[in-house]
Amino acid sequence: MATVSHASTVYTGPHSQKANWPAQYADYVAKAEFNRIGWAASALAVQGCILSPALLLTMAYFGGGDWQFLVSMLGFLVVLVPVLAALPVRFIFRMFTLSALAHLIIILINVLQGLAG
């Protein structure tokens, strides 16, 4: 006769099954490399069709300096250069995040300055 045994799972804590966020990000970026063209097109579309026009509209409505326009154009170039240079997706993600953060901060500055004064 065969003995019947039950497999038991050993609980080793909440961090045993999930990797830390840098490892998850690295895994996500490695998988995203397959769809590099889609990620590049999406980054350029969001940058050129949403972030830059929103920044220019807040500059026109609330008043903005020349430095804001310069940062906006440099931010767009920071996203465009890795795409045209065919760099890996990890560079596109990093540059897009940097540019989006700069755009959103300047938009927030314009809106808060316009509402305050």
HELIX and SHEET records of a PDB file:
HELIX    1   1 TRP A   21  ALA A   32  1                                  12    
HELIX    2   2 GLU A   33  ASN A   35  5                                   3    
HELIX    3   3 ARG A   36  VAL A   46  1                                  11    
HELIX    4   4 GLN A   47  LEU A   51  3                                   5    
HELIX    5   5 SER A   52  PHE A   62  1                                  11    
HELIX    6   6 ASP A   66  LEU A   84  1                                  19    
HELIX    7   7 VAL A   89  ALA A  116  1                                  28    
END                                                                             
